[in-house]
Amino acid sequence: MSAFRKVVLCLSIVAGAVGCEDGRGRDAGLADAGLADAGVDRTYDYCATSTECSMEQTCFEIRTSATAGAACARECSSDAVCERNNGFPGACLNVDGLGGICFQQCEVASDCVSSSSCFDFTDADGFTDRVCLPERL
């Protein structure tokens, strides 16, 4: 048996309910809220609302049989638009048929940002990849 945990995930994402833009852009919201400097890349970081995420990203709440949390990510149609992080490429995975969401690929938990851990993830199309999933709501 592999040293890695194999977890078949049942995933739900709540996009708009987690936060929304005010029309001035997410970086302006970050600066106004004093949460981070405008222009700071929050890709794959923990978030409570979308105003904490970088431009073109949304705060997605992710619940699985193994973990639950929220993270900044962008919607995608291919791996090419997903950001690299910690030396690992991004992966565009189809979540519950809702469309593609970018995740960071990984080998072990320490490859992920501090609010995430590394899990095997099987997307809605049956494709399995090892990616960072958030562990904090």
N, C-alpha and C positions, 0 to 999 in steps of 0.2 A: 504494500500500500504506500502511496506517495506520502511524503512528509508534509505536503500541503493539505489543508482542509478543502474538500470539494463540497461546495454548498450550492444547491440549486435554489435560486433566489426568486421570490415572488416580490416584485417591485412595483411600487406605485409612486408617482411623482405628482406633486401639487405645485404647479408653477405659479400662476397669477395670485394664488391665495397667500403665498409667502411674502410678496412685496410687489411694488410696481414703481415705474418711473413717473416723475412729475412733469415730464416734457423737456426738462433742461439737461437731461442726461444723467447717467449714474455717477460719473466722476464729480459733478457739481453736488449731488446729494451726499457723496462721501465727505467732501470738504465742508459742506454746511453742517453735517452732523458731527464733525470732529472725529469721525471714525478712522479716517486714514487720509493721507495726502492725495489730492487729485492726481490721477495718472498712475497710481500704484497698482500693480498687477495682482489681482486677488484670485487668479485662476486656481480652481480646485480647493480654495480655502473655505473654512467654515463661514456661514453667513446666517443671519436671522431674517434679512429682507434683501430684495434685489438692489436696493439703493447702496448696499455695501459691496456690490460686485462691480468689476470693470465694465467698460462699454461693451455692448453686444453679448453680455452674459446675463443669466437669470439665476436667482437663488432657487435651486431645486431641493425639495424635501424628498428624501429617499428612504423608504422602509423596506427591509428585506427580512427573511427568516433569521438572518445572522446579525443584522445591524440596523440602526436607524440614525439618520442625521441629515444635515443640510449643507450644501456646498455650491459655490459659484461655478457655473459651467455654461458653455454655449451649445445651442442646437446645431446639428450638423447633418450633412448628407454623405460625408466620407471622412476617413481618417486624416486627410490632407489639411482640413481646417482646424483640427484639434491641436492645442498647444502642447509642446514638450514641457516636462517639468522634472527636475532632479535627474536629468540625463535620460529620461524615459519618454518615448513617444506617446502621443494621445491616441485614443481609440474611440471611434464613433460607433456606439452600440444602440440598437433599436430597443427602446424600453417600453414594454407592454404594448407594442404596436402604436405608441404615441408619436414615434419618430425618433430620430437619432439625437443622442446626448453625448457630449465629449466626456471621457473619463481618462485618467492617467493610467498607463500601464505600469506594472510593478512586478517584482519577484518576491519581496518580503515587506513586512509592515514598515520598516525603517525607510523604504523607498518613497513613502507617502508623506504628505504634509501632516503635521502633528494631530490634526483633528480627524484623520482617516486611517484606515488599515487596509491591507492587501487581501483580496478575496478572489476566488474563481467566480466568474459571473457568466451566466448563460442568458443571452438576450432573447427577445421575442422571436427571432429568426432561427434560434437554435445554435448560434455561434457562441463559443466559450472563449473567454480571454481572462487573464489575471489582471485586475484593475483595483485602484484605490476607491473605496467606498467610505463616505462620511460616517462617523460614529458619534456625532453630537448634534442634538436638536436645539 
